Amino acid sequence: MSIRATASLEEQERYGHCFACGAANDSGLNLEFEALENGSVTALYVPREMHQGWPNVLHGGIVATLLDEAAAYVAYARGQHAATARLNIRYSHAAPLDAPLRVTAALVKDTRRMLTIEARVTTLEDKKIATAEATLLLLTPKQEQEYGLIPLTDVTNNNS
């Protein structure tokens, strides 16, 4: 089942215009991730002509967005809010504009305030397009409130 389908109506509205996953963003990627039993996440992406880089090639920035969003969804599927602190990408092949892509991500390391996640974009035939190692910083309750992720009433006096 998709992670979006399990989100509350409030969360769906809050993230509705997200460029990567927002269902209400007509120009966005409209990614819909599934959480797998092993804790990883996966989504399919069908490239759109409006996201072209070179002729017949998906723009590399869109590939980076796919990797970044997959990493964020690993945290989200765990019930955590996190911000990308570092995203190291290795591009292997140009992403075709005329074929669906698969994006996956999995947790590699979990510390008190950071998550390390490996993400990859492949064709459906498993040809590697790009891989990334993402470092995500877990947000404090105060940061979650500042970014509008939780209401002010849910924040305790924790100023960390």
Buried (B, 14 or more C-beta within 10 A) or exposed (E): EEBBEEBEEEBBEBBEBBBBBBBEBEEBBBBBBBBEEEEBBBBEBEBBEEBBBEEEBBBBEBBBBBBBBBBBBBBBBBEBBBEBEEBEBEBEEBBBBEEEBBBBBBBEEBEEEBBBBBBBBBBEEEBEBBBBBBBBBBBBBBBBBEEEBBEEEEBEEEEE
